[in-house]
C-alpha cells in the first residue's frame, strides 16, 4: 500500500470537494473532446450519432433498448473513437478515418431499428431522423440524431398448445409450468424462440433424437381463442377479437404452439441407444488411418485403445449413455461433461450413427483426445485480502507459486497438484514478512465414501478433494507461525445454479512463537493473549453457492458454516489443551448490472463467529486469529490498510504502544460495497477502465474482556451507525484480458474512531490523506 504527499496543508471537506469537482470536470471535458484524424477534406463525414428514446420505457429497459438500437445502425453511422495522447491536448478521443456521410445509410438504419422494435413487441413504433453539418475549417462534421418512439409494447395474454402428435401434446401440457410464456409478460420474438428450445429439450429427453425447431410454428392472433378454449361458439370468438382490437392502450397478443407440416416422418420416431464404444486415447492419426487397437468390453460398453492409459472401470462409470436405454439428450451432455471437466482430455467428441433394428437405434462413438498429462505452472500475485495472515498492507506484498500438476494420476483422471509458495511483504524496514508453504491436493472425479451415494450419477462434476499442507510465516518483530493442515471433502454441482461443498474432516494446527515486543502488547491488549495462541482445529465445513441472472444482470450468493470441536471437544485432554471450539458462519452476495460501456457492482458480506471452548482453565471468548475476520486492504474497505480497521469505534488500537500497528481481528464482520465501473478507452492497445466506489463496514468483537480500554470494540446493534466505517474513491484499471491491474485511491469519509466529532465524518480530511491500494483483478 502506497500513499503520496500531494499537498502539505490540511483542507476542509468543502475545499476537498472543490478540488475533486474540478478533477471530475476535467475528466468529463477530456471524455467529450473528439478530434477527427485522416478525414477526407471538405467532404461530409459522420462525427456523432445519437439515439433518443421517448415514451414509457424507463430505467434498465431503456438502456438495454438503446444499446440494441445502436447495434442496428449501419456500420458507416457507428462512430468509433479511441483514447489517445497528443499535444497540446494530452488526452483526447481520436476519431480516425471517419466514414463519409450517406443519407441512404440513415434509411437503412431506420429499417433495421424498426425490425428490432417489432421483434420485441413494440406496437406501431415511429422513428424520425435529423442531421446537421458543422463546418470547421476543412472539416464537414455530420451529427445524426434519431428520435425513437417505440409505442406500446405487446404483452402475452392467452398461451396454448395444439399439437397433432398426442405424445407431444401430453408432454407440453405436463411441463407447462416451466413455460417461458407467461400472461402479462412482454412479447418478443426471442422469448418465442426460447420457448421452442425448451420444448425441444423436453422431447429430446424422451427419445425424439431428430426433432428440430422447424417442426413447430407459433400462431399469433388468428382464431386462437377457439384453439385455446374449444367451447367458445363463433359469436363469442367474434366478441373476443373485437375486444382485442379495442386494447390499443394496453395491447395484448394470444399465441398457440402448433406443429408444422411434417416433412420427415423419422422426426416423430423414438430412438434408443445401440452400441456404445469408447476410444480413450484418440490421436489425429486415428482419424485418417486404420490403426491397430486393443478391444475390450465392460458392462455392455465397448472399449478400443492403443495402451492402458486409463482404467476401464473409471471410463465405464462416466458413460451415462447405456445400451438399450431410451435416448436422452441430458445423458449425452452428462457423458460429454464428465470427460470434459476431468481435465485429462483436451477434446471430447460423441457422434451418433443411426441404424434400424426392431426400433430405431443410435450407436455412440465416444472419442477422447488426451491432454498433456503433466504441467508446470509459475505465477505471481500481489498481496490479497484473503484468509491468511501474510500481509499487513504497510507497503506491498508479492508471492510466487510453483505448481506441478498431473492430470491423470492412478490412470483415473485424478488430478494431483503439488504447490510451493514463497512470499514477502515489503515495509518500512524493507522486508517485514516472510512466508513459505507447500501443499498437496488430490481431486478424485467421484465420491469416495464407505457407502453408495444415491443419484450420484445425476450430479454434475462430483469429486472428492484431499488436501494437506504446511506453511511458515515470520512476521518481523512480532511472531512467527508454523501451521499444518489436512482435509477430506466433497464438491458437487446440483444443477447449473446450485453447487455445494462439504468437508467432513478438517484438521489444522497452528504453533505461534511470540517476540518480547508482542508479549508486551499482550499485557496492554487482553484479547491478543487469547486470540494469538496455539490452536488445533478439528471440525467440518459446509458451503453453498447459488448463481442466477441473465447476460446483463448476474447475482451470486455464497454461504458457509465452519465448526471446530463440536464432536471431539468432549475429550477433556483436547478441550483443556490446544483444541479451539467455535462455530463460524459467513454469507456473501454479489450483484452485477451490465450496461454497454459500464457496470454497476454491489456486494454484501456478513460473518459471525462464536467461540465457546477453554484453553487451560481460561474461557475462550474470541476466534483464533487465523480464523478471525479483518478489514482493509485492496479487497476490503480500501480506505484502510489491510488489518488496520476497527475494532468498532474503539480508539485503543490506534493509541496503544505509540500506534505500533498491530493487526486487528474480530469475531463479527459486516461490509457492503458499491462500484460504478466504466470504460475509459484503448491506449497503445491496452484497455483502460475506471470506477467510483464506496465501501462501508467494520469488524467487532463479541466482548470487551471487561476492559474499559476496549470500549466501543464490542458489537451493539443500537450503536451500529456510530461504528460503521465508510470509505470512497476512484480507480484506474488496465485490462489485459487474462488479468486486470488495479490502482484504487480511497479516502476515509467516515472514521468511527473519531465518532465524538461529527460522528467521524470527514475527520481531518486532507488531499494527501488518501490510501493507494494495488490489486490484481476486481475487488469483488
Order of alpha helices (4+ residues) and beta strands (2+ residues): alpha-beta-beta-alpha-beta-beta-alpha-beta-beta-beta-beta-beta-alpha-alpha-beta-alpha-alpha-beta-beta-beta-beta-alpha-alpha-beta-beta-beta-beta-beta-beta-beta-beta-beta-alpha-alpha-beta-beta-alpha-beta-beta-beta-beta-alpha-beta-beta-alpha-beta-beta-beta
